[in-house]
Structures are given as structure tokens and as C-alpha cells.
Amino acid sequence: MKKAEKCISCGKGLLERGSTTFKCPNCEEIIGRCNNCREQSVKYICIKCGLIGP
């Protein structure tokens, strides 16, 4: 699977421990999340389908 380079919520690079890359559950677009946004449950919006996630 291709890895995301930046967090979809804050734009930070995904180099830190705890960051993740996954497929959007709705359209399978690649989504990246940094550890900070994951821990704080910052919402994200898929750029392809508009799905809003925690």
C-alpha cells in the first residue's frame, strides 16, 4: 500500500512514531494521520469522497 506523506488534518509530515496511513473506508483514498491528531481525535475530511472521520 502507498504511504501518505502528510497528515490530512494538520499537514505535518508523517515521520514521527505513532503516525499512520490507511485507506478511506468509503472510497479507499490513502489517508495519513499524525500521532498528535490521532490522540486528540481531530476530524479529517477525505479529499476524494468527503467522508468525515474522527
KOLZA-655882 format. One record per residue: residue number from 1; residue in one letter; y, x, z of N, C-alpha, C in turn. Coordinates in nm, 2 decimals. Layout:
N
+-------+------+--------+--------+--------+--------+--------+--------+--------+--------+--------+
! volum ! zado !    nc2 !    nc1 !    nc3 !   cac2 !   cac1 !   cac3 !    cc2 !    cc1 !    cc3 !
+-------+------+--------+--------+--------+--------+--------+--------+--------+--------+--------+
!   NUM !    a !      Y !      X !      Z !      Y !      X !      Z !      Y !      X !      Z !
...
+-------+------+--------+--------+--------+--------+--------+--------+--------+--------+--------+
end
This chain:
54
+-------+------+--------+--------+--------+--------+--------+--------+--------+--------+--------+
! volum ! zado !    nc2 !    nc1 !    nc3 !   cac2 !   cac1 !   cac3 !    cc2 !    cc1 !    cc3 !
+-------+------+--------+--------+--------+--------+--------+--------+--------+--------+--------+
!     1 !    m !  -0.12 !   0.08 !   0.00 !   0.00 !   0.00 !   0.00 !   0.12 !   0.09 !   0.00 !
!     2 !    k !   0.22 !   0.05 !  -0.07 !   0.35 !   0.12 !  -0.08 !   0.42 !   0.10 !   0.06 !
!     3 !    k !   0.49 !   0.21 !   0.10 !   0.56 !   0.21 !   0.23 !   0.71 !   0.18 !   0.20 !
!     4 !    a !   0.77 !   0.10 !   0.29 !   0.92 !   0.08 !   0.28 !   0.99 !   0.20 !   0.33 !
!     5 !    e !   1.11 !   0.23 !   0.28 !   1.18 !   0.35 !   0.33 !   1.29 !   0.31 !   0.43 !
!     6 !    k !   1.33 !   0.18 !   0.44 !   1.44 !   0.14 !   0.53 !   1.40 !   0.01 !   0.60 !
!     7 !    c !   1.46 !  -0.01 !   0.72 !   1.44 !  -0.13 !   0.79 !   1.51 !  -0.24 !   0.72 !
!     8 !    i !   1.45 !  -0.36 !   0.70 !   1.51 !  -0.47 !   0.63 !   1.62 !  -0.53 !   0.71 !
!     9 !    s !   1.62 !  -0.52 !   0.84 !   1.72 !  -0.58 !   0.93 !   1.84 !  -0.49 !   0.95 !
!    10 !    c !   1.83 !  -0.36 !   0.97 !   1.94 !  -0.28 !   1.00 !   1.97 !  -0.17 !   0.90 !
!    11 !    g !   1.87 !  -0.14 !   0.81 !   1.89 !  -0.04 !   0.71 !   1.86 !   0.10 !   0.75 !
!    12 !    k !   1.81 !   0.12 !   0.87 !   1.78 !   0.25 !   0.93 !   1.65 !   0.30 !   0.86 !
!    13 !    g !   1.64 !   0.43 !   0.84 !   1.52 !   0.49 !   0.78 !   1.40 !   0.47 !   0.87 !
!    14 !    l !   1.29 !   0.47 !   0.82 !   1.17 !   0.44 !   0.89 !   1.09 !   0.56 !   0.93 !
!    15 !    l !   1.15 !   0.66 !   0.99 !   1.09 !   0.78 !   1.03 !   1.04 !   0.79 !   1.17 !
!    16 !    e !   1.09 !   0.70 !   1.26 !   1.06 !   0.70 !   1.40 !   0.92 !   0.64 !   1.43 !
!    17 !    r !   0.87 !   0.68 !   1.54 !   0.74 !   0.63 !   1.58 !   0.76 !   0.48 !   1.62 !
!    18 !    g !   0.67 !   0.40 !   1.58 !   0.67 !   0.25 !   1.61 !   0.73 !   0.17 !   1.50 !
!    19 !    s !   0.78 !   0.23 !   1.39 !   0.82 !   0.16 !   1.28 !   0.70 !   0.11 !   1.20 !
!    20 !    t !   0.72 !   0.01 !   1.11 !   0.60 !  -0.04 !   1.04 !   0.64 !  -0.09 !   0.90 !
!    21 !    t !   0.55 !  -0.10 !   0.82 !   0.56 !  -0.16 !   0.68 !   0.45 !  -0.26 !   0.67 !
!    22 !    f !   0.49 !  -0.38 !   0.61 !   0.39 !  -0.48 !   0.59 !   0.43 !  -0.57 !   0.48 !
!    23 !    k !   0.34 !  -0.65 !   0.43 !   0.36 !  -0.74 !   0.32 !   0.42 !  -0.87 !   0.37 !
!    24 !    c !   0.52 !  -0.93 !   0.31 !   0.57 !  -1.06 !   0.35 !   0.45 !  -1.16 !   0.34 !
!    25 !    p !   0.44 !  -1.24 !   0.45 !   0.33 !  -1.34 !   0.45 !   0.34 !  -1.45 !   0.34 !
!    26 !    n !   0.46 !  -1.46 !   0.29 !   0.48 !  -1.57 !   0.19 !   0.46 !  -1.52 !   0.04 !
!    27 !    c !   0.52 !  -1.40 !   0.01 !   0.52 !  -1.35 !  -0.13 !   0.46 !  -1.21 !  -0.15 !
!    28 !    e !   0.43 !  -1.14 !  -0.04 !   0.37 !  -1.01 !  -0.04 !   0.47 !  -0.90 !  -0.08 !
!    29 !    e !   0.60 !  -0.93 !  -0.07 !   0.70 !  -0.82 !  -0.09 !   0.69 !  -0.72 !   0.03 !
!    30 !    i !   0.71 !  -0.59 !   0.00 !   0.70 !  -0.49 !   0.11 !   0.82 !  -0.50 !   0.20 !
!    31 !    i !   0.79 !  -0.51 !   0.33 !   0.90 !  -0.52 !   0.43 !   0.88 !  -0.41 !   0.53 !
!    32 !    g !   0.99 !  -0.34 !   0.56 !   0.99 !  -0.24 !   0.66 !   1.07 !  -0.28 !   0.78 !
!    33 !    r !   1.02 !  -0.24 !   0.90 !   1.09 !  -0.27 !   1.03 !   1.09 !  -0.15 !   1.12 !
!    34 !    c !   1.21 !  -0.12 !   1.17 !   1.22 !   0.00 !   1.26 !   1.17 !  -0.05 !   1.40 !
!    35 !    n !   1.14 !   0.04 !   1.49 !   1.09 !   0.02 !   1.62 !   1.19 !  -0.07 !   1.70 !
!    36 !    n !   1.32 !  -0.03 !   1.69 !   1.42 !  -0.10 !   1.77 !   1.43 !  -0.25 !   1.73 !
!    37 !    c !   1.44 !  -0.28 !   1.60 !   1.45 !  -0.42 !   1.55 !   1.32 !  -0.50 !   1.59 !
!    38 !    r !   1.21 !  -0.43 !   1.58 !   1.08 !  -0.50 !   1.62 !   1.08 !  -0.53 !   1.77 !
!    39 !    e !   1.12 !  -0.44 !   1.86 !   1.13 !  -0.46 !   2.00 !   1.22 !  -0.57 !   2.04 !
!    40 !    q !   1.34 !  -0.57 !   1.97 !   1.44 !  -0.67 !   2.00 !   1.42 !  -0.80 !   1.93 !
!    41 !    s !   1.32 !  -0.81 !   1.85 !   1.29 !  -0.93 !   1.77 !   1.41 !  -0.98 !   1.68 !
!    42 !    v !   1.47 !  -0.88 !   1.62 !   1.58 !  -0.90 !   1.53 !   1.52 !  -0.97 !   1.40 !
!    43 !    k !   1.59 !  -1.08 !   1.36 !   1.54 !  -1.16 !   1.25 !   1.55 !  -1.08 !   1.12 !
!    44 !    y !   1.47 !  -1.10 !   1.02 !   1.48 !  -1.05 !   0.89 !   1.46 !  -1.16 !   0.79 !
!    45 !    i !   1.51 !  -1.13 !   0.67 !   1.50 !  -1.22 !   0.56 !   1.44 !  -1.15 !   0.44 !
!    46 !    c !   1.33 !  -1.20 !   0.39 !   1.27 !  -1.14 !   0.27 !   1.36 !  -1.14 !   0.15 !
!    47 !    i !   1.39 !  -1.03 !   0.09 !   1.48 !  -1.03 !  -0.03 !   1.42 !  -1.10 !  -0.15 !
!    48 !    k !   1.29 !  -1.12 !  -0.15 !   1.23 !  -1.18 !  -0.27 !   1.22 !  -1.33 !  -0.26 !
!    49 !    c !   1.17 !  -1.38 !  -0.14 !   1.15 !  -1.53 !  -0.13 !   1.24 !  -1.60 !  -0.03 !
!    50 !    g !   1.31 !  -1.52 !   0.06 !   1.40 !  -1.58 !   0.15 !   1.33 !  -1.62 !   0.29 !
!    51 !    l !   1.21 !  -1.58 !   0.30 !   1.14 !  -1.61 !   0.43 !   1.21 !  -1.55 !   0.55 !
!    52 !    i !   1.23 !  -1.62 !   0.65 !   1.30 !  -1.56 !   0.77 !   1.19 !  -1.54 !   0.88 !
!    53 !    g !   1.19 !  -1.42 !   0.93 !   1.09 !  -1.38 !   1.03 !   1.15 !  -1.32 !   1.15 !
!    54 !    p !   1.07 !  -1.32 !   1.26 !   1.12 !  -1.27 !   1.39 !   1.13 !  -1.12 !   1.39 !
+-------+------+--------+--------+--------+--------+--------+--------+--------+--------+--------+
end
